[in-house]
Amino acid sequence: MKRAKMSLLAVAAVAFGAFAFKGIAGGSIGGKVVPADGATEAWAVSGTDTLKAPIADGAFSFAEAKAGTYTVVIDAKEPFKDATITDVKVEDGKSTDLGEIKLAQ
């Protein structure tokens, strides 16, 4: 009986260890806003997942986006208008660069 308990504990420890160090799957989304001081934050929405990133020196990045299709919204400051980019595809292990996003007035 004692041997069976020890075997069960060993199997549980190995199983836990295998999952504990598994990397998080996902990709990233990044871009640059022009003018650099025209927005404060960016949002990425996919289904029920919502990510938020600050915009610093015009640049933003969502580092741990799950694979899927997102809508990215740039929260602009006055006198600029918010910008929306739809159908942003994210793949596991890949970076999606939105390039330069020019804010309209």
Beta strands, then each sheet from edge to edge (+ up, - down):
strand 1: 27-34
strand 2: 39-46
strand 3: 49-54
strand 4: 59-65
strand 5: 68-76
strand 6: 83-90
strand 7: 95-102
sheet 1: 4+ 1- 7-
sheet 2: 3+ 2- 5+ 6-
end
